[in-house]
Amino acid sequence: MPGEKKELSFYENVLAMYDKAAALSTYPHNLLETIKSTNSVYSFIFPVRTPNGIVEFEGWRVEHSHHRLPTKGGIRFAPHVNEDEVKALAALMTYKCALVDVPFGGAKGAVKIDTRKYDTPTLEAVTRRYTVELIKKNFIGPGTDVPAPDYGTGPREMAWIVDTYMTFHQGEVDGMACVTGKPVTQGGIRGRTEATGRGVFFGIREACLQADDMKRIGLTPGIEGKRVIVQGMGNVGYYAAKFCQEGGARIVGIAEYEGGIYDPKGLDVDSVARHRRETGSILKFPGALDFNPSGPVLEQDCDILVPAALENQITSDNAPRIKARIIAEGANGPTTAAGEEVLLRKGCLLLADMYLNAGGVTVSYFEWLKNLSHVRFGRMAKRFDERTNTQLIHMIESASGKKFTQEERTAVSHGADEVDLVNSGLEETMITAFHQVRETWKQNPKVDSFRTAAFINAIHKIATTYLELGIFP
Ligand code: NAD
């Protein structure tokens, strides 16, 4: 259609968003180009024996930036993944890590596979063989490149990866740090599975607390009572929905692969998840309206839309019909540059992916630190803190004559365990980064969006690293 904005590929979108922010920065052109460019792309084909014979799988590992090592980024198992997508995701990882002060370069990996078509032993064989390909070319290791879960993978795949890595690196004392998102029994950390969704919640909650921003978009301050639609009930979407519900929001719509449901009175997230497990679909959930395909659910009445499935979901095509005032990007790249332009014209607040879903890599960083230090967070201090706090309670009681209830006693004396520290570190990271980005956004009238402000902050942090190396005059 004449005048309609052309949709770019995912990688082109990331480059366009970067260029928009880079144009507002004062760093030298060659430095900005260095930060933008992708450092290494490894693509390979590997054969795996499946119940239906030998199948050739296509795999990638892209390391976008070596300005800090190791590089870090998830592994995606998806049927339509391609090199452009992996490059886009790797670049986003660089900016995301910089934004939340996680000292890694960005990377991403993928295997082109429809996981629903294969049994568990085949998925295990694919994961292990993929890991061997990475080992052969030095694209994995605690100090080189550290994968994590992404779309289509989870703790199970991470356990296979670390086991394969250790088979080839027996005696490597820090070997467990070659991958994060592992099960807790395999060197993982408590709180990692739900970290991305929890971070999404912290980011939304903080954004909703800014009274003047809420006024500008026509909402009242606070997350309580906000109507939320979530796309994708996987790792990110499920936990984001669950924590938003626990925080007082009302989940009114859920979109999944097989269709969508909408109920303005509210959907209980765990009941929907149970219904899906029992029936194989979220459709026909009692009291809710069905949508099949799920696309139109995103356009229903709500305050906050959380796309938490895949990229390119909000485009110039459907953006005009979206009613949400806040788009909270749980997924990577769910809004195209052209879609974003429409939403910004409508005055929406877009909480950009590179900030909002950074909770996963933040807690992955904590897991990596735990693996390198070989000790569970909280192990040394927990009992000591509890004893000190209990003594303090006794002293206050005898000085004041007041007796604490058992509940109060437990709340005050409790020493921090691993999960307490992880969640507290995550909350601190999300809130600090939010205000850093908001500050950049509010201080510069040329910065038209939260995303551009986030890119500017990331560019600044990466540029500083290069400048300190003295490479650029
Ligand atoms: P996942 O595989 O656990 O879940 C994705 C869900 O989306 C699945 O339930 C799938 O059925 C659903 N889905 C697929 N296509 C859909 C469609 N068209 N409409 C509605 N639902 C659809 O994946 P995940 O780990 O939750 O990742 C989701 C997104 O979040 C990805 O963009 C990923 O890159 C990003 N992300 C994930 C993490 C993490 O820690 N897992 C961290 C940061 C960003």
Residues whose N, C-alpha, C, O or C-beta is under 5 A from the ligand:
A	BS01	NAD	P149 D150 Y151 G152 T196 Q231 G232 M233 G234 N235 V236 G237 A255 E256 Y257 A308 A309 L310 G330 A331 N332 N357 G360
